[in-house]
Amino acid sequence: MSRYSVAALQHRYGSRWRWYALLTVMVTTMATVLSATSINVALADIMVTFNLSQGEVHWLATGYLAAMTVSMLCATWVLDHVGIRRATLISVLLFSVASVVGGLSQHTGQLLVSRLVLGALAGLMQPMSIFLVFRVFPPQQRGTVLGFYGFGIVLAPALGPVIGGFLVDYFSWRYVFYAPVPVTLMAAVLAWYFLPVKGPREQRYRFDFVGCALLSAVLVISLYMLNDLQYHPLWTARSIILLGLSLVSLVAFVVYERWVAHPLLNLALLFRRQFLYASCGALGLGLTMYGTTYLIPVFSQTALAYTPTDAGLLMLPAGVVLGATLLLGSRLTDIMLSRNLLLAGMVLVVVSALFFSQSAVGTSFVYLATCAVVSRLGMGLLLPSVSTGALNQLSPDELSDGSATISFVRQVGGAYGINIIALLITKTEGVSAQLLPLSEFSIAWLFMAVALIAMLLPVSRLRN
């Protein structure tokens, strides 16, 4: 028996082992979230360094999420063929290397490639974390466990902008890339001691390279088309061709995934009504989590002329509140319907977005911080209820597919949400050296509110 089999780890550490494993995946995910969120307060300085416009620099956030969206669907195959221990060790070490390379970037291409690699590695790690939680803890404890897991995760987006702002103001934006490295190295040590090796080898199956290529084409073409709308209207031949290519790729992906024996994305789950309704909540969560984390720093720095440190401090109270609310929300998921918590969380985020849309140049720091707090109150209810609402109805054999699919939907909400927000707040080139019109930010906040309102109806039909 291996020293790192589940039985050996349980014998060595007793009942505490499950919590040690939880701590390991929590630290791993914290590194990815820190990398995803701390970059936002550095975008203004990166724009100056590489002479980029707002429409170009947002690719550092969107590209990260797009790569993450595709790679997280590969997590099921990686879990089945490599195992969570080896995959985590390799991923966190490569993440450290890619972070350093990004910080040393001398041109835009190198910077973007490093962000794509970081996003791809993050996409592999996050579904593995949820998969482990649902594998080693019983159903009646999962809500509470997700709360503790989520509490650790929200420390990263709470502290990420503050740390990033401090590093940008007193050192350089390059140190924002270096910041996750100590966390990933810590995760590697924990993974070596506490994560189990893969169980008995099951029948191997081929990786879905065709599905991966088709999905990548859908995301790249459609996201590029959205970004291109800043310069070419939708009715131009260029935009129509890009739209047509993305739709053809999407249809080809759906048809192929329904036919192949081991699909990259288990579309059958999305044809189950209850899972589909929970997925709408995940879509709203992605838009909320990544959209606000991107929009608040950009809004405060470009429209209100905040320093990077002030922009980070603006989000700090909201992060603390999110951690506290997440613990409460996770307890509530064990005794309440996921539907009710999802609806309450979405309503709070809608209210926050509406109040943000009324901000003006003279709006006080307290008003903006309060709006951010209300938004994070909603997220504290959304985070645990999305996972339990979607995955508690699945069989153990479906958990890996289910966790990958629900994570994929969440990332789609974030990637397209940020892209649309960037489209709304700037429409022309040459805006990197001037303050953006506040009215454009108001439209972006209203878009977020309207999008979430549209998702309330399907979420209200969730029954489990």
TORKOL-81688 format. One line per field, with one value per residue (C-alpha): residue number from 1; residue in three letters; x, y, z. Coordinates in pm, 1 decimal. Layout:
BEGIN
tidren	[NUM:...]
zavex	[Ala:...]
px	[X:...]
py	[Y:...]
pz	[Z:...]
end
This chain:
BEGIN
tidren	[1:2:3:4:5:6:7:8:9:10:11:12:13:14:15:16:17:18:19:20:21:22:23:24:25:26:27:28:29:30:31:32:33:34:35:36:37:38:39:40:41:42:43:44:45:46:47:48:49:50:51:52:53:54:55:56:57:58:59:60:61:62:63:64:65:66:67:68:69:70:71:72:73:74:75:76:77:78:79:80:81:82:83:84:85:86:87:88:89:90:91:92:93:94:95:96:97:98:99:100:101:102:103:104:105:106:107:108:109:110:111:112:113:114:115:116:117:118:119:120:121:122:123:124:125:126:127:128:129:130:131:132:133:134:135:136:137:138:139:140:141:142:143:144:145:146:147:148:149:150:151:152:153:154:155:156:157:158:159:160:161:162:163:164:165:166:167:168:169:170:171:172:173:174:175:176:177:178:179:180:181:182:183:184:185:186:187:188:189:190:191:192:193:194:195:196:197:198:199:200:201:202:203:204:205:206:207:208:209:210:211:212:213:214:215:216:217:218:219:220:221:222:223:224:225:226:227:228:229:230:231:232:233:234:235:236:237:238:239:240:241:242:243:244:245:246:247:248:249:250:251:252:253:254:255:256:257:258:259:260:261:262:263:264:265:266:267:268:269:270:271:272:273:274:275:276:277:278:279:280:281:282:283:284:285:286:287:288:289:290:291:292:293:294:295:296:297:298:299:300:301:302:303:304:305:306:307:308:309:310:311:312:313:314:315:316:317:318:319:320:321:322:323:324:325:326:327:328:329:330:331:332:333:334:335:336:337:338:339:340:341:342:343:344:345:346:347:348:349:350:351:352:353:354:355:356:357:358:359:360:361:362:363:364:365:366:367:368:369:370:371:372:373:374:375:376:377:378:379:380:381:382:383:384:385:386:387:388:389:390:391:392:393:394:395:396:397:398:399:400:401:402:403:404:405:406:407:408:409:410:411:412:413:414:415:416:417:418:419:420:421:422:423:424:425:426:427:428:429:430:431:432:433:434:435:436:437:438:439:440:441:442:443:444:445:446:447:448:449:450:451:452:453:454:455:456:457:458:459:460:461:462:463:464]
zavex	[Met:Ser:Arg:Tyr:Ser:Val:Ala:Ala:Leu:Gln:His:Arg:Tyr:Gly:Ser:Arg:Trp:Arg:Trp:Tyr:Ala:Leu:Leu:Thr:Val:Met:Val:Thr:Thr:Met:Ala:Thr:Val:Leu:Ser:Ala:Thr:Ser:Ile:Asn:Val:Ala:Leu:Ala:Asp:Ile:Met:Val:Thr:Phe:Asn:Leu:Ser:Gln:Gly:Glu:Val:His:Trp:Leu:Ala:Thr:Gly:Tyr:Leu:Ala:Ala:Met:Thr:Val:Ser:Met:Leu:Cys:Ala:Thr:Trp:Val:Leu:Asp:His:Val:Gly:Ile:Arg:Arg:Ala:Thr:Leu:Ile:Ser:Val:Leu:Leu:Phe:Ser:Val:Ala:Ser:Val:Val:Gly:Gly:Leu:Ser:Gln:His:Thr:Gly:Gln:Leu:Leu:Val:Ser:Arg:Leu:Val:Leu:Gly:Ala:Leu:Ala:Gly:Leu:Met:Gln:Pro:Met:Ser:Ile:Phe:Leu:Val:Phe:Arg:Val:Phe:Pro:Pro:Gln:Gln:Arg:Gly:Thr:Val:Leu:Gly:Phe:Tyr:Gly:Phe:Gly:Ile:Val:Leu:Ala:Pro:Ala:Leu:Gly:Pro:Val:Ile:Gly:Gly:Phe:Leu:Val:Asp:Tyr:Phe:Ser:Trp:Arg:Tyr:Val:Phe:Tyr:Ala:Pro:Val:Pro:Val:Thr:Leu:Met:Ala:Ala:Val:Leu:Ala:Trp:Tyr:Phe:Leu:Pro:Val:Lys:Gly:Pro:Arg:Glu:Gln:Arg:Tyr:Arg:Phe:Asp:Phe:Val:Gly:Cys:Ala:Leu:Leu:Ser:Ala:Val:Leu:Val:Ile:Ser:Leu:Tyr:Met:Leu:Asn:Asp:Leu:Gln:Tyr:His:Pro:Leu:Trp:Thr:Ala:Arg:Ser:Ile:Ile:Leu:Leu:Gly:Leu:Ser:Leu:Val:Ser:Leu:Val:Ala:Phe:Val:Val:Tyr:Glu:Arg:Trp:Val:Ala:His:Pro:Leu:Leu:Asn:Leu:Ala:Leu:Leu:Phe:Arg:Arg:Gln:Phe:Leu:Tyr:Ala:Ser:Cys:Gly:Ala:Leu:Gly:Leu:Gly:Leu:Thr:Met:Tyr:Gly:Thr:Thr:Tyr:Leu:Ile:Pro:Val:Phe:Ser:Gln:Thr:Ala:Leu:Ala:Tyr:Thr:Pro:Thr:Asp:Ala:Gly:Leu:Leu:Met:Leu:Pro:Ala:Gly:Val:Val:Leu:Gly:Ala:Thr:Leu:Leu:Leu:Gly:Ser:Arg:Leu:Thr:Asp:Ile:Met:Leu:Ser:Arg:Asn:Leu:Leu:Leu:Ala:Gly:Met:Val:Leu:Val:Val:Val:Ser:Ala:Leu:Phe:Phe:Ser:Gln:Ser:Ala:Val:Gly:Thr:Ser:Phe:Val:Tyr:Leu:Ala:Thr:Cys:Ala:Val:Val:Ser:Arg:Leu:Gly:Met:Gly:Leu:Leu:Leu:Pro:Ser:Val:Ser:Thr:Gly:Ala:Leu:Asn:Gln:Leu:Ser:Pro:Asp:Glu:Leu:Ser:Asp:Gly:Ser:Ala:Thr:Ile:Ser:Phe:Val:Arg:Gln:Val:Gly:Gly:Ala:Tyr:Gly:Ile:Asn:Ile:Ile:Ala:Leu:Leu:Ile:Thr:Lys:Thr:Glu:Gly:Val:Ser:Ala:Gln:Leu:Leu:Pro:Leu:Ser:Glu:Phe:Ser:Ile:Ala:Trp:Leu:Phe:Met:Ala:Val:Ala:Leu:Ile:Ala:Met:Leu:Leu:Pro:Val:Ser:Arg:Leu:Arg:Asn]
px	[0.0:132.8:233.9:0.0:-306.7:-633.3:-616.0:-254.6:-326.9:-633.3:-428.5:-149.0:-357.1:-692.1:-1011.6:-806.2:-673.8:-984.8:-931.7:-561.2:-655.5:-913.3:-647.7:-423.0:-676.3:-782.6:-427.1:-397.6:-713.2:-613.6:-304.7:-512.9:-769.2:-494.6:-342.8:-681.1:-784.1:-466.5:-390.3:-688.4:-533.4:-218.3:-390.3:-353.8:23.8:53.5:-133.0:133.1:428.4:318.1:113.1:-211.3:-571.6:-848.8:-982.0:-645.2:-538.2:-857.6:-730.3:-499.6:-814.0:-1032.3:-754.4:-687.0:-1054.2:-1089.6:-789.0:-923.4:-1265.0:-1124.1:-865.5:-1102.8:-1296.8:-976.7:-974.1:-1192.3:-951.4:-653.2:-812.8:-888.9:-544.8:-299.7:-467.5:-516.1:-179.5:49.4:-166.1:-166.0:209.5:285.7:30.1:143.1:510.2:436.8:215.1:512.9:732.6:467.1:414.6:784.2:795.8:497.8:669.6:981.2:784.5:945.5:666.5:291.5:301.9:510.9:282.1:-33.2:112.7:207.8:-147.2:-290.4:-65.2:-160.5:-528.4:-493.6:-321.3:-577.5:-853.2:-706.7:-672.0:-1006.6:-1239.0:-1003.8:-1062.5:-1441.9:-1412.4:-1208.3:-1457.7:-1747.6:-1546.9:-1421.4:-1700.1:-2055.4:-2351.2:-2475.1:-2138.9:-2068.3:-2235.9:-2035.1:-1714.3:-1766.7:-1808.8:-1469.4:-1318.3:-1478.3:-1374.6:-1013.1:-1063.6:-1223.7:-916.8:-738.6:-979.9:-1017.3:-646.3:-537.8:-633.8:-487.5:-159.6:-156.5:-222.3:57.3:300.8:211.4:238.6:563.9:740.2:610.8:324.1:566.8:554.2:182.8:289.9:540.3:291.0:126.0:460.8:504.1:147.0:197.7:519.3:335.8:62.8:324.8:455.3:103.9:11.4:319.2:212.2:-168.1:-306.2:-364.8:-232.1:-470.1:-674.4:-683.6:-636.7:-964.2:-1006.2:-825.0:-993.6:-870.0:-859.0:-1114.1:-870.2:-1132.1:-1380.2:-1108.2:-1009.6:-1371.0:-1445.7:-1127.9:-1235.6:-1578.2:-1429.3:-1145.1:-1356.3:-1658.3:-1451.6:-1243.9:-1564.2:-1699.8:-1376.1:-1372.7:-1716.1:-1534.0:-1405.2:-1638.0:-2020.3:-2205.1:-2360.8:-2025.5:-1904.1:-1610.5:-1832.3:-2087.7:-1812.9:-1672.1:-2020.2:-2087.9:-1758.9:-1827.7:-2180.1:-2056.4:-1787.4:-2047.0:-2283.6:-1995.7:-1885.2:-2234.2:-2288.3:-1945.2:-1976.8:-2313.0:-2154.5:-1813.3:-1784.4:-1592.6:-1681.5:-1487.6:-1813.1:-2095.5:-2378.3:-2626.1:-2608.2:-2719.1:-3024.6:-3140.5:-3368.3:-3258.1:-2888.9:-2959.8:-3138.5:-2844.8:-2613.9:-2798.2:-2702.4:-2341.5:-2352.0:-2471.2:-2203.8:-1930.9:-2058.6:-2079.2:-1751.8:-1526.7:-1724.9:-1722.7:-1364.1:-1260.6:-1496.3:-1454.3:-1074.8:-1095.8:-1393.0:-1226.9:-888.4:-994.3:-1319.6:-1250.6:-868.2:-801.4:-448.6:-395.6:-370.2:-695.9:-866.3:-754.4:-864.7:-1205.4:-1257.3:-1112.3:-1426.5:-1628.8:-1383.9:-1408.7:-1789.0:-1783.3:-1584.9:-1830.1:-2135.7:-1992.4:-1973.0:-2337.4:-2444.5:-2269.0:-2450.7:-2780.4:-2726.7:-2740.7:-3089.8:-3246.2:-3326.4:-3040.7:-3297.2:-3388.4:-3026.5:-2947.3:-3239.3:-3149.0:-2785.0:-2873.4:-3115.2:-2845.7:-2600.9:-2865.7:-2927.9:-2554.6:-2511.4:-2803.1:-2651.0:-2308.2:-2466.2:-2566.4:-2208.4:-2066.6:-1722.4:-1784.2:-1923.8:-1772.9:-1545.4:-1795.6:-2079.3:-1870.3:-1739.8:-2097.9:-2208.0:-1920.3:-2017.0:-2376.5:-2244.5:-2025.2:-2315.6:-2490.5:-2182.8:-2156.3:-2495.7:-2427.5:-2093.5:-2198.4:-2555.1:-2446.1:-2226.3:-2470.1:-2767.9:-2593.6:-2389.8:-2601.1:-2843.8:-2569.5:-2445.4:-2086.1:-1979.0:-2108.0:-1931.6:-1616.5:-1819.3:-2060.0:-1792.7:-1610.2:-1932.1:-2056.9:-1709.9:-1709.7:-2043.6:-1919.1:-1607.8:-1813.9:-2012.3:-1690.6:-1511.9:-1801.2:-1908.2:-1568.6:-1552.9:-1894.8:-1810.3:-1487.4:-1688.5:-1933.1:-1680.6:-1475.1:-1560.9:-1258.9:-881.2:-655.5:-828.5:-539.9:-416.0:-746.6:-1026.7:-1312.8:-1666.0:-1850.7:-2170.3:-2005.2:-1945.3:-2308.1:-2415.5:-2179.2:-2331.5:-2681.2:-2586.5:-2481.4:-2809.3:-3025.5:-2832.1:-2886.2:-3255.4:-3295.1:-3150.7:-3391.4:-3670.0:-3477.9:-3313.2:-3656.2:-3751.2:-3472.2:-3639.0:-3368.3]
py	[0.0:343.5:583.2:836.4:624.8:736.0:449.0:530.0:899.8:823.9:583.6:839.5:1148.0:1004.4:1201.3:1520.6:1414.3:1536.2:1884.4:1881.4:1790.8:2070.7:2318.1:2205.2:2265.0:2589.3:2727.0:2607.7:2789.6:3101.3:3132.5:3121.1:3370.9:3603.3:3599.4:3660.2:3955.5:4142.8:4218.1:4454.5:4733.6:4711.9:4753.3:5132.7:5111.3:4828.6:5046.0:5315.0:5072.8:4906.3:5195.5:4996.8:5113.4:4999.3:4781.4:4602.6:4574.6:4396.0:4088.7:4027.2:3955.5:3811.0:3593.0:3448.6:3357.6:3221.9:2989.9:2891.1:2815.4:2565.7:2400.9:2336.5:2101.7:1900.0:1847.3:1535.2:1361.5:1471.9:1340.9:1006.5:959.5:1151.9:1183.4:1483.8:1454.3:1452.2:1700.1:1951.5:1926.6:1980.4:2259.8:2469.4:2444.4:2548.2:2827.4:2961.1:2960.7:3129.8:3399.3:3487.4:3490.9:3729.6:3964.9:3970.8:4046.5:4293.7:4311.2:4268.5:3926.9:3774.1:3926.5:3791.5:3443.1:3422.4:3518.8:3254.3:2988.4:3101.7:3086.6:2738.5:2607.7:2774.1:2610.4:2267.6:2330.9:2480.8:2192.1:1947.9:2135.7:2110.4:1747.1:1661.6:1835.6:1636.8:1312.6:1306.3:1480.1:1343.9:1533.9:1674.2:1845.8:1977.8:2313.7:2383.2:2255.8:2472.1:2766.0:2709.1:2641.1:2954.8:3163.1:3085.5:3158.1:3499.8:3611.4:3623.7:3862.2:4062.8:4109.0:4075.4:4428.6:4578.4:4390.3:4463.5:4832.5:4856.5:4675.6:4898.7:5222.2:5140.3:4895.7:4807.2:4631.0:4344.7:4247.8:4174.6:3873.1:3763.8:3785.0:3439.5:3252.7:3203.6:3074.7:2823.6:2695.0:2647.2:2461.0:2229.0:2134.5:2069.8:1865.4:1646.3:1556.0:1545.6:1472.4:1107.1:922.3:801.7:493.0:165.8:228.6:237.4:187.0:463.0:675.1:926.7:1295.7:1489.3:1694.4:1777.0:1904.9:2109.8:2266.5:2346.7:2500.2:2705.5:2832.5:2930.4:3127.4:3293.8:3398.6:3517.3:3706.9:3866.0:3963.5:4132.3:4323.1:4418.4:4581.0:4877.2:4959.6:4779.8:4778.2:4447.6:4504.3:4529.4:4234.4:4176.7:4136.7:3922.2:3683.5:3654.4:3593.7:3329.1:3150.0:3143.7:3006.5:2738.1:2638.4:2625.5:2403.7:2175.7:2153.0:2062.0:1799.8:1643.9:1637.1:1461.2:1196.8:1128.0:853.6:1062.6:1428.8:1724.3:1875.8:1652.3:1837.4:1577.0:1743.4:2075.7:1901.3:1819.2:2100.7:2127.6:2127.7:2384.2:2612.4:2584.9:2663.4:2992.3:3076.8:2983.1:3209.6:3496.2:3415.9:3433.3:3765.9:3899.5:3765.2:3850.2:4143.6:4344.3:4247.6:4387.5:4683.6:4833.1:4893.1:5014.4:5236.9:5390.3:5446.5:5571.6:5754.0:5872.5:5902.2:5678.9:5550.6:5173.2:5149.2:5341.9:5124.1:4815.4:4956.6:5028.3:4653.1:4548.6:4594.8:4407.3:4116.8:4092.5:4098.6:3834.2:3599.5:3637.1:3605.8:3299.2:3114.2:3198.5:3113.4:2777.1:2686.4:2789.5:2562.9:2263.2:2357.1:2571.5:2538.1:2645.2:2830.2:3073.1:3154.7:3202.2:3440.8:3642.4:3669.6:3779.3:4045.1:4191.9:4212.7:4379.0:4641.7:4705.8:4746.0:4991.4:5207.1:5189.3:5314.6:5636.1:5722.0:6058.6:6219.4:6356.8:6033.0:5954.9:5663.6:5541.5:5527.2:5323.1:5092.0:5033.8:4940.3:4693.2:4546.5:4486.8:4315.0:4083.5:4004.4:3863.7:3670.5:3516.7:3355.4:3265.0:3084.4:2783.0:2755.5:2728.1:2426.4:2246.9:2323.4:2173.4:1886.1:1743.7:1602.4:1406.3:1053.8:1002.1:893.6:1222.0:1451.9:1505.7:1594.1:1803.9:2005.9:2070.9:2172.1:2408.1:2566.7:2604.6:2786.8:3019.1:3104.2:3167.6:3424.8:3591.9:3588.8:3724.1:3958.5:4129.4:4150.4:4315.6:4550.3:4654.3:4713.2:4935.5:5151.4:5233.9:5237.9:5397.1:5372.3:5625.3:5638.5:5511.0:5860.2:6021.8:5966.2:5763.2:5910.5:5824.4:5757.8:5456.8:5304.3:5367.6:5169.4:4887.1:4867.4:4869.8:4587.7:4376.3:4447.2:4366.8:4045.0:3919.5:4013.5:3802.8:3500.6:3525.2:3335.8:3013.3:3015.0:3046.9:2709.9:2521.6:2260.4:2065.8]
pz	[0.0:-95.8:181.3:24.8:-42.7:117.4:367.5:461.8:508.5:721.7:934.1:976.0:1049.6:1160.5:1104.4:1078.2:738.3:552.8:696.9:610.4:253.0:256.3:373.9:88.6:-187.7:-19.1:-34.7:-394.4:-497.4:-301.7:-521.5:-840.0:-709.9:-587.3:-935.9:-1099.0:-878.5:-784.8:-1149.7:-1176.1:-967.6:-1182.3:-1517.8:-1524.8:-1477.7:-1730.3:-1981.3:-1937.9:-1952.5:-2276.9:-2420.8:-2423.4:-2444.9:-2209.5:-2489.8:-2511.6:-2150.3:-2041.0:-2229.1:-1933.6:-1729.2:-2006.3:-2149.0:-1803.5:-1761.9:-2115.9:-2072.2:-1732.8:-1883.8:-2134.9:-1911.3:-1622.5:-1849.9:-1883.4:-1505.9:-1522.9:-1762.1:-1555.0:-1234.7:-1396.0:-1554.5:-1336.1:-997.1:-773.4:-596.4:-898.7:-1093.3:-805.7:-752.0:-1120.6:-1157.8:-859.8:-957.4:-1316.8:-1180.8:-985.0:-1295.1:-1512.3:-1246.2:-1245.0:-1625.3:-1629.8:-1387.2:-1606.9:-1927.2:-2165.1:-2422.6:-2442.8:-2608.6:-2331.5:-2069.3:-2235.6:-2287.7:-1920.6:-1821.8:-2056.4:-1902.3:-1551.0:-1642.4:-1791.6:-1478.0:-1252.2:-1453.0:-1378.6:-1005.8:-910.7:-1014.1:-840.8:-517.1:-537.3:-646.6:-335.3:-104.9:-246.2:-239.7:119.4:313.3:361.5:208.6:540.9:600.5:253.6:300.8:616.3:459.9:151.3:386.6:547.1:207.6:64.8:367.5:288.4:-77.7:-21.5:171.2:-164.9:-344.9:-22.0:29.9:-334.2:-446.2:-127.1:-164.1:-537.1:-481.7:-224.5:-454.8:-751.2:-551.4:-368.3:-601.2:-948.0:-1118.6:-1182.9:-815.9:-856.5:-1063.9:-802.2:-512.5:-559.1:-572.9:-194.0:-175.9:-457.7:-302.3:27.5:-160.7:-312.6:33.1:166.1:-142.3:-95.0:259.5:248.3:-98.0:-191.4:-491.4:-758.4:-671.2:-863.1:-1233.1:-1419.1:-1791.9:-1975.9:-2238.6:-2490.8:-2422.9:-2628.6:-2836.7:-3101.7:-2844.8:-2676.1:-3009.8:-3101.2:-2762.0:-2777.9:-3119.5:-2983.8:-2695.0:-2886.3:-3185.7:-2985.4:-2727.3:-3003.1:-3183.0:-2870.3:-2823.0:-3192.9:-3157.6:-3003.4:-3350.9:-3594.9:-3547.9:-3540.7:-3885.8:-4066.6:-4276.5:-4041.0:-3734.8:-3918.2:-4035.1:-3682.4:-3540.8:-3805.1:-3732.6:-3359.0:-3413.1:-3653.6:-3402.4:-3125.0:-3323.8:-3422.9:-3058.9:-2933.1:-3206.3:-3152.7:-2772.1:-2796.7:-3020.3:-2867.6:-2602.9:-2346.2:-2404.2:-2272.8:-2142.9:-2026.5:-2201.9:-2076.2:-1734.2:-1883.1:-2029.0:-1676.6:-1573.2:-1213.0:-1303.0:-1573.5:-1325.7:-1084.5:-1377.3:-1428.3:-1071.6:-1151.5:-1457.7:-1238.4:-980.4:-1245.0:-1374.1:-1017.6:-883.1:-1175.1:-1313.3:-989.9:-906.5:-1245.1:-1259.7:-911.2:-935.6:-1297.0:-1211.0:-904.5:-1071.7:-1415.0:-1339.9:-983.2:-1003.1:-700.0:-641.7:-669.6:-290.4:-238.7:-499.8:-308.8:26.2:-124.5:-160.7:175.1:393.7:131.5:144.1:522.9:504.8:231.2:454.6:742.9:519.3:348.7:679.9:747.2:393.4:405.9:726.6:572.1:270.4:505.9:627.2:353.4:-16.7:-241.0:-453.0:-176.2:-99.3:-467.9:-512.9:-203.5:-311.7:-664.3:-538.4:-312.9:-603.0:-821.8:-552.0:-521.7:-898.6:-915.6:-642.6:-806.8:-1129.7:-950.6:-852.6:-956.0:-946.3:-597.7:-453.6:-113.1:-33.7:228.0:-26.1:-270.4:3.3:122.3:-229.2:-249.4:88.9:-26.8:-338.7:-131.2:100.8:-203.9:-313.4:33.4:-25.8:-388.6:-351.3:-138.1:-268.2:-634.2:-562.8:-334.0:-558.0:-859.7:-716.1:-432.9:-689.9:-871.0:-811.4:-687.8:-1037.0:-1181.9:-934.2:-1139.7:-1450.9:-1246.5:-1066.4:-1394.3:-1571.5:-1299.7:-1278.1:-1656.0:-1651.6:-1376.0:-1577.3:-1891.1:-1694.1:-1582.6:-1919.4:-2124.6:-1845.0:-1828.9:-2207.5:-2232.4:-1943.4:-2119.2:-2436.3:-2251.5:-2067.5:-2374.9:-2744.5:-2913.0:-2904.5:-2741.6:-2403.7:-2192.4:-2107.3:-2014.3:-1766.4:-1906.1:-1914.9:-1595.5:-1791.9:-1955.3:-1612.0:-1518.4:-1825.6:-1725.7:-1376.5:-1521.8:-1758.9:-1462.3:-1281.5:-1584.6:-1657.7:-1303.4:-1307.7:-1623.0:-1437.2:-1144.6:-1324.6:-1402.2:-1057.8:-893.7:-1047.3:-871.0:-650.1:-469.0]
end
